[in-house]
Amino acid sequence: MAKYLFEFKQLIKIGVPIFGSQLSYTLMGATDTIIAGRASANDLAGLAVGTAFSNTIWFFFTGIIFAVTPIVAQLYGAKKFLEIGQKLREIIWVAAGLGLLMAFIFYNMDIIIELLPIKNSITSVTIGYLKAVSIGWFFVTIFTCLRCYSEGMTFTKPVFYIAFSGMLLNIPLDLIFVYGWFGAPKLGGIGCGIATSIVSFIMMISIFVYINYSKNYKRTEPFSRFTLPSLKTTKEVFKLGLPIGLGIFIELSMFSGAAIILSVLGEIVVASHSVAISIASLFFMVPLAIGLASSTRVGNLIGEKNPYQAKIAATSTILLCISGALINSLIIISFGSFIVGLYTTEVPVLELAISLILFAAIFQLPDGIQMGALGSLRGYKDTFIPMILLMISYWIFAMPIGYYLTNFGFGTPLGAKGMWFGMIIGLTIFSFLSIFRLKWVVKNQIKKTSTNNFSHFTAN
């Protein structure tokens, strides 16, 4: 029991600042939405379309960069500090390349957006926003690389401080560029893109300067010399990171697909579903932080060649995620009506959203379990098979079942509830599959380490 309590403390120590960082990123987006919404409905709609495009692409690319955490975590556990600095300098080239590619895509997104059946008044805001934010995504990609490097060595607090400061800075910058304060041009929703780019640049510079001067990172000598790109390291990043990015894309496609399936049922159903999914996503940040912390903690222990403690850390992660999910569910059930009331005052939307909130509460448990298992698997550098399991769970089970229950049901169409049934079934299947995968990987790692230790003993 003492070993589990120790791992709980380690996960909380690493995870709480990660939770703060994730909350800060979410609040940045919320600030953009609120300030653009108060400018005009047209600005809000244009921003919504722009973020829908940019976030989907961004999460795919950022998944690739998430490979930095387990790479660094295992090297840190093995005390290969100089190799960490070498890897970071090589991976920054990858991050820069992906960032430039994203900037190019967003800047030229008007080629696609102008083909969509959306009002010109909305698309003009969307195109302007994406052009303004394009360079910002380059800065964010570099920041994410440095952030994952820091988190992989358990230094999560500096990232939180920078992210929180960025969130606070985003508020006045949004006000200045959206409303034209202090002589700045009044740009509406496009101003959010300029604010995001400025904040992203400042966050990138801040974390670079902090890493360069803080004694915490000195042993890795991150910027001590110039290093050219490495084909070997690039392959390693894509081997680990591409499945993570694709996995995130698959998960996002389930939520986007659910909205599309429900769109034919009218604006009240779509609005109610959006409220419920927003609440579920907000509470998901708790298991998300624990899962990301596990990626670091498990990676450190594997690097130390301590697979038995890594097993305890992975199990502790699942238990902590289950506990967090149950608390989340209790809060949602107890205060669901009040929470929904913060999102909308329209009676039809309010009533349907309250009925869906029960599904959001049930949603928490399988969602928490899968995030705990997924984070631990990343610590073991196991990303490809989890991506396949995600694809099976969401595209073969969740989406088809949700579509059938929504439109046909068993005698009577279930509407929005049918889609939620489908998503919960898919998540539950994936939570079981990911647990089975984790057990197999843990067992394999222990066997592998024992074999290596025995070979080393006999050789001596």
VEXMI-78884 format. One line per 8 residues: number of its first residue (from 1); their letters; for each residue x, y, z of C-alpha. Coordinates in pm, 1 decimal. Each point is the difference from the previous one (the first is absolute). Layout:
! residues N
NUM) A) X Y Z; ... $
END
This chain:
! residues 460
1) MAKYLFEF) 0.0 0.0 0.0; 288.5 237.8 80.6; 132.5 -34.8 -356.6; -341.7 92.8 -140.9; -30.0 301.6 230.4; 345.7 109.7 -112.0; -106.7 -22.4 -366.9; -322.2 189.3 73.9 $
9) KQLIKIGV) 210.9 281.3 143.2; 235.9 -2.5 -298.4; -285.8 7.4 -250.5; -173.2 283.9 185.3; 327.5 193.5 27.9; 58.2 -28.4 -375.5; -367.5 16.2 -99.5; -135.2 303.0 189.3 $
17) PIFGSQLS) 212.6 252.5 -196.0; -93.1 -184.5 -321.5; -366.9 41.1 94.1; 63.9 371.5 53.1; 167.9 25.4 -339.7; -285.3 -182.7 -175.5; -252.9 224.4 173.8; 195.4 306.6 -112.6 $
25) YTLMGATD) -4.2 -115.5 -363.7; -375.4 -62.1 24.2; -62.0 342.3 154.0; 192.8 164.3 -284.8; -248.1 -150.0 -244.0; -292.2 95.7 223.0; 126.6 359.6 16.2; 13.7 18.7 -380.4 $
33) TIIAGRAS) -355.5 -137.2 -23.2; -146.4 237.3 260.7; 168.6 315.8 -130.2; -68.3 -78.1 -368.4; -360.7 -90.3 89.8; -53.8 338.0 160.8; 137.1 169.8 -311.4; -268.8 -156.2 -222.9 $
41) ANDLAGLA) -165.3 -331.1 -84.5; 177.2 13.5 -336.0; 342.9 30.1 165.9; -82.3 -289.7 232.0; -114.2 -220.1 -288.9; 312.1 84.2 -204.0; 223.6 -76.2 298.9; -185.3 -328.1 65.9 $
49) VGTAFSNT) 56.0 -120.6 -356.6; 364.7 107.9 12.1; 71.9 -178.0 329.4; -182.1 -311.5 -123.5; 246.0 -20.5 -290.7; 311.7 104.7 189.6; -55.8 -212.7 311.6; -53.9 -320.8 -196.3 $
57) IWFFFTGI) 321.4 48.2 -196.8; 190.3 127.1 302.5; -90.3 -296.2 221.7; 122.2 -239.7 -267.8; 334.9 177.9 -28.2; 37.8 49.8 374.0; -53.0 -373.8 48.8; 323.4 -55.5 -192.0 $
65) IFAVTPIV) 184.2 240.0 231.2; -146.7 -177.6 306.6; 254.9 -273.6 -78.0; 259.0 226.7 163.6; -137.0 -75.0 349.8; 62.1 -379.3 8.9; 331.5 37.0 -188.9; 129.2 251.0 254.7 $
73) AQLYGAKK) -163.8 -177.2 296.5; 177.8 -329.1 -66.0; 335.7 169.7 -58.4; -48.2 202.0 320.2; -72.4 -317.2 195.9; 315.6 -155.3 -146.5; 195.1 315.4 99.2; 115.1 53.1 -359.2 $
81) FLEIGQKL) -13.8 376.1 42.0; 226.1 105.8 -286.7; -193.7 -224.7 -238.4; -319.4 184.9 101.7; 153.4 330.3 -109.9; 116.9 -158.5 -325.1; -348.8 -141.2 -67.5; -165.2 333.7 75.5 $
89) REIIWVAA) 219.5 188.3 -246.7; -75.6 -259.5 -267.3; -375.2 -9.3 69.9; -32.1 379.8 -11.3; 75.6 -30.3 -373.1; -297.9 -236.6 -32.6; -221.6 238.2 199.9; 111.0 295.4 -213.4 $
97) GLGLLMAF) -75.3 -191.5 -319.7; -347.2 -100.7 121.5; -64.7 354.4 123.2; 91.3 151.8 -336.2; -216.2 -255.4 -179.1; -294.0 89.3 224.1; 55.1 371.5 -51.4; -1.1 -54.5 -377.9 $
105) IFYNMDII) -320.2 -208.6 16.2; -188.1 252.3 215.0; 115.4 299.5 -200.8; -130.7 -158.7 -320.5; -312.4 -156.4 148.1; -214.4 253.5 -188.5; 27.9 -227.1 -306.8; -218.6 -256.2 180.4 $
113) IELLPIKN) -216.3 230.7 212.4; -124.1 201.8 -297.8; -144.4 -321.5 -145.9; -216.7 -63.5 307.2; -371.4 93.9 -0.5; 49.2 264.6 271.6; -89.7 369.6 -12.8; 276.7 226.8 -128.1 $
121) SITSVTIG) -31.2 217.8 310.1; 95.8 -300.9 213.6; 271.3 -143.9 -227.1; 173.2 339.6 -21.5; 46.8 -9.5 379.5; 109.7 -365.3 -12.4; 259.0 62.1 -273.4; 131.4 311.6 172.9 $
129) YLKAVSIG) 24.5 -182.9 332.1; 190.0 -295.7 -149.5; 246.5 228.5 -179.4; 58.8 197.8 320.5; 45.6 -309.0 214.8; 210.4 -196.5 -250.9; 338.0 123.8 125.4; -124.7 -49.5 356.2 $
137) WFFVTIFT) -35.3 -373.9 -54.7; 367.4 -13.4 -98.0; 90.4 158.2 335.7; -237.2 -234.7 185.1; 162.5 -304.9 -160.5; 346.8 104.6 120.5; -147.7 78.8 342.9; -162.7 -345.2 13.1 $
145) CLRCYSEG) 332.3 -167.9 -80.8; 174.4 187.3 284.0; -297.5 -56.8 230.1; 9.6 -378.6 -57.3; 376.4 2.7 58.0; -54.3 170.4 335.8; -293.8 -222.3 98.2; 195.1 -313.0 -93.7 $
153) MTFTKPVF) 248.7 93.0 273.1; -289.0 60.9 247.8; 43.6 380.2 -11.2; -367.1 80.6 -56.4; -32.7 312.7 216.0; 195.3 235.2 -233.3; -225.7 -102.9 -288.3; -307.0 77.7 210.4 $
161) YIAFSGML) 129.8 344.3 101.4; 68.8 90.5 -362.3; -333.1 -140.5 -124.3; -194.6 179.3 273.9; 180.6 328.6 -73.7; -76.1 -47.6 -369.5; -368.1 -50.6 79.5; -8.2 323.7 202.8 $
169) LNIPLDLI) 185.3 194.7 -271.6; -243.0 -130.4 -263.0; -291.1 186.8 164.8; 120.9 360.9 -50.0; 145.9 -82.6 -342.0; -337.8 -139.8 -110.9; -173.7 315.2 123.6; 251.4 224.7 -175.7 $
177) FVYGWFGA) -15.3 -167.4 -342.0; -363.8 -114.6 -2.7; -149.2 332.0 119.2; 273.4 236.5 -121.8; 106.4 134.3 337.5; 294.8 242.7 44.1; -0.4 96.2 -365.9; 36.5 -355.0 -132.1 $
185) PKLGGIGC) -209.0 -99.4 -304.6; -341.9 -146.0 84.7; 29.7 -347.8 -152.2; -278.0 -201.8 164.0; 60.6 -376.9 -3.3; 316.7 45.4 -208.9; 152.7 182.5 297.2; -9.0 -324.2 200.2 $
193) GIATSIVS) 243.1 -147.9 -252.1; 244.9 289.0 42.9; -26.1 -24.3 380.0; 63.4 -375.9 -11.8; 309.2 44.7 -218.5; 146.9 265.4 233.0; -68.7 -210.9 311.5; 145.3 -310.0 -168.3 $
201) FIMMISIF) 319.5 186.8 -90.3; 41.2 130.0 354.9; -64.5 -348.3 148.0; 257.0 -155.1 -236.3; 265.4 259.9 88.8; -82.0 -26.7 372.3; 45.3 -376.0 19.6; 315.6 19.0 -213.9 $
209) VYINYSKN) 154.5 262.0 231.0; -106.2 -187.8 315.0; 147.5 -329.2 -121.4; 320.1 174.2 -104.7; 58.4 163.8 338.9; -162.2 -232.8 254.6; 234.5 -236.1 183.5; -261.6 -279.2 -29.8 $
217) YKRTEPFS) 99.3 -58.7 -361.5; 376.9 61.5 18.1; 90.1 -371.2 6.5; -160.8 -52.5 -340.6; 184.4 295.7 -160.9; -298.6 67.4 -229.4; 140.0 295.7 -194.2; 372.7 -46.3 56.4 $
225) RFTLPSLK) 78.3 -69.8 -364.5; -148.9 0.0 -348.9; -134.4 -335.4 -120.6; -114.0 -91.7 -350.0; -319.0 -203.1 -57.6; 29.4 -374.3 56.1; -177.8 -250.0 -224.3; 7.5 -259.5 280.9 $
233) TTKEVFKL) -162.8 234.2 252.2; -252.8 123.4 -255.9; -104.0 -361.0 -70.0; -28.3 -63.7 374.3; -225.1 304.5 48.1; -230.1 -95.9 -286.0; -7.8 -367.2 100.6; -121.4 94.9 347.2 $
241) GLPIGLGI) -181.9 323.9 -75.1; -189.2 -71.6 -321.7; -221.7 -264.6 167.8; -66.2 245.1 284.7; -101.1 270.0 -249.0; -217.7 -241.3 -196.8; -153.9 -124.2 326.2; -93.7 354.2 98.8 $
249) FIELSMFS) -142.1 55.3 -349.5; -209.9 -318.9 28.8; -136.0 112.0 337.0; -79.5 348.7 -130.1; -167.9 -152.1 -306.2; -239.3 -187.8 229.9; -111.2 323.3 167.0; -16.1 187.8 -332.5 $
257) GAAIILSV) -186.8 -291.0 -157.6; -248.9 -1.0 287.9; -74.1 368.6 -60.2; -47.2 -63.9 -373.3; -233.8 -296.5 63.1; -208.3 209.3 241.1; -1.6 310.6 -223.1; -297.2 -130.9 -202.0 $
265) LGEIVVAS) -211.4 -3.3 318.4; 0.5 377.1 31.0; 176.0 280.1 183.4; -148.9 -80.9 343.6; 140.9 -354.4 -6.2; 339.5 121.3 -126.2; 16.3 278.0 259.3; -95.9 -237.3 283.5 $
273) HSVAISIA) 257.0 -256.2 -114.5; 267.6 270.9 -19.9; -72.5 109.8 357.4; 18.6 -358.5 130.7; 320.6 -81.8 -189.4; 160.4 326.5 116.6; -73.6 -90.9 362.2; 133.7 -354.0 -47.0 $
281) SLFFMVPL) 315.9 139.9 -163.4; 53.0 251.2 280.2; -7.9 -271.5 267.3; 219.5 -224.9 -218.7; 294.7 227.9 76.7; 44.4 -180.6 334.7; 74.1 -348.3 -146.2; 183.2 169.2 -289.8 $
289) AIGLASST) 246.6 158.9 243.5; 45.1 -330.4 184.9; 54.7 -187.5 -326.9; 258.9 251.4 -121.0; 173.1 -18.3 338.4; 8.7 -379.2 -32.0; 174.9 27.8 -336.1; 283.0 180.4 179.5 $
297) RVGNLIGE) 3.6 -211.7 315.9; -15.9 -338.4 -172.6; 257.5 114.3 -256.4; 238.9 104.7 280.3; -33.7 -340.5 169.8; 52.3 -193.2 -324.4; 313.6 207.6 -57.7; 114.4 -96.4 351.1 $
305) KNPYQAKI) -55.6 -366.7 -98.3; -252.2 -32.9 281.1; -292.4 -176.8 -173.4; -161.5 -118.1 324.7; -34.9 355.9 130.4; -116.7 106.6 -348.5; -276.4 -260.6 32.3; -101.4 151.1 333.9 $
313) AATSTILL) 6.9 348.6 -155.8; -222.6 -114.7 -289.7; -244.5 -169.6 238.7; -1.4 307.9 224.0; -81.1 211.8 -305.1; -305.6 -211.2 -81.4; -119.3 8.0 363.2; 52.5 376.4 20.4 $
321) CISGALIN) -185.2 53.2 -329.5; -289.9 -215.2 120.1; -18.0 197.3 326.6; 8.8 330.7 -188.9; -263.7 -121.4 -245.7; -235.6 -108.5 279.8; 37.2 338.1 172.0; -63.2 174.0 -334.5 $
329) SLIIISFG) -311.7 -212.8 -56.5; -131.5 81.6 347.1; 50.7 372.8 -58.1; -169.0 -11.6 -342.0; -299.8 -194.8 133.9; -33.0 222.6 308.2; 43.5 335.9 -169.5; -86.7 -84.1 -360.9 $
337) SFIVGLYT) -297.0 236.4 -28.4; 200.7 288.9 142.8; 299.0 -68.1 -228.2; -221.7 -21.0 -309.4; -162.4 327.6 104.4; 339.8 170.2 -28.6; 10.5 -92.5 -368.5; -353.1 85.4 -114.1 $
345) TEVPVLEL) -326.2 160.2 111.5; -215.2 -125.1 -289.0; -257.9 -236.8 153.5; -10.2 -267.5 -278.6; 381.0 -18.7 -12.9; 21.9 3.6 380.0; -245.5 -289.4 43.3; 162.0 -227.5 -259.9 $
353) AISLILFA) 352.5 82.6 121.1; -98.3 -90.7 357.9; -125.4 -338.4 -123.0; 331.0 -53.7 -184.3; 208.4 98.2 299.9; -60.0 -343.6 154.0; 177.8 -150.5 -301.1; 286.1 248.8 52.8 $
361) AIFQLPDG) 27.1 -131.6 357.9; 13.0 -363.9 -116.3; 246.9 109.3 -269.0; 255.7 93.0 266.8; 85.1 -352.1 118.5; 98.7 -170.5 -329.6; 157.3 327.2 -118.7; 209.4 21.3 315.9 $
369) IQMGALGS) 110.7 -364.2 -17.7; 104.9 21.7 -363.5; 199.0 320.1 60.2; 182.7 -158.3 292.8; 87.3 -307.9 -205.6; 90.8 206.7 -306.7; 231.7 228.9 198.7; 174.7 -298.1 160.2 $
377) LRGYKDTF) 41.5 -170.7 -338.3; 167.9 313.8 -135.8; 247.0 -23.1 288.4; 87.0 -348.0 -130.0; 32.5 151.1 -351.8; -294.1 -214.3 -114.5; -209.7 212.8 -236.1; -76.6 -191.3 -320.9 $
385) IPMILLMI) -225.8 -278.1 135.0; -198.5 246.1 219.1; -69.0 201.4 -317.7; -139.1 -313.8 -170.2; -214.1 -74.5 306.4; -131.5 357.6 -8.9; -92.7 -40.0 -365.1; -187.0 -325.4 68.4 $
393) SYWIFAMP) -181.6 137.5 306.0; -107.3 333.1 -146.9; -42.5 -59.7 -373.2; -129.0 -359.6 4.1; -207.6 13.9 319.8; -70.6 350.9 132.6; -93.2 179.9 -322.6; -212.0 -272.0 -170.7 $
401) IGYYLTNF) -182.6 -86.9 324.8; -57.4 367.6 76.5; -131.7 63.8 -350.8; -235.3 -298.4 14.1; -139.2 81.6 344.0; -38.7 368.9 -86.3; -196.5 -55.8 -319.7; -165.4 -340.0 49.9 $
409) GFGTPLGA) 42.8 -140.1 349.6; -189.8 -313.8 99.2; -338.3 95.8 -135.4; 33.9 370.5 82.5; 288.7 235.8 -88.7; 182.5 114.6 313.7; 121.1 331.9 -138.8; 294.0 161.9 179.2 $
417) KGMWFGMI) -11.7 -262.3 276.3; 69.6 -269.2 -260.1; 322.9 173.2 -103.7; 110.1 20.6 361.7; -75.7 -370.0 47.7; 222.4 -70.5 -299.7; 287.5 215.0 129.2; -17.8 -155.5 346.8 $
425) IGLTIFSF) 2.0 -351.3 -150.0; 303.0 87.6 -214.9; 184.6 155.1 293.8; -79.0 -299.4 221.6; 132.4 -241.2 -261.9; 318.7 203.9 -36.6; 48.5 25.3 378.4; -7.8 -381.6 25.7 $
433) LSIFRLKW) 225.9 -47.7 -302.6; 251.1 257.0 124.3; 12.7 -164.9 343.8; 65.6 -339.7 -161.9; 270.5 157.5 -216.9; 158.5 166.6 303.1; 6.9 -328.9 193.5; 170.3 -170.7 -295.3 $
441) VVKNQIKK) 259.2 278.7 -39.7; 73.7 7.4 374.9; 47.0 -378.0 10.5; 221.1 10.6 -309.2; 215.1 281.9 140.0; 58.9 -187.9 327.2; 93.8 -315.3 -193.1; 230.6 195.8 -231.6 $
449) TSTNNFSH) 177.9 175.7 288.0; 38.7 -326.7 194.0; 150.4 -170.8 -307.9; 243.6 288.6 -56.8; 104.3 0.1 364.8; 53.8 -377.1 -5.2; 208.8 24.9 -319.2; 208.9 276.7 155.5 $
457) FTAN) 48.2 -208.3 318.5; 110.5 -313.8 -189.3; 232.7 201.4 -222.1; 182.0 126.1 309.2 $
END
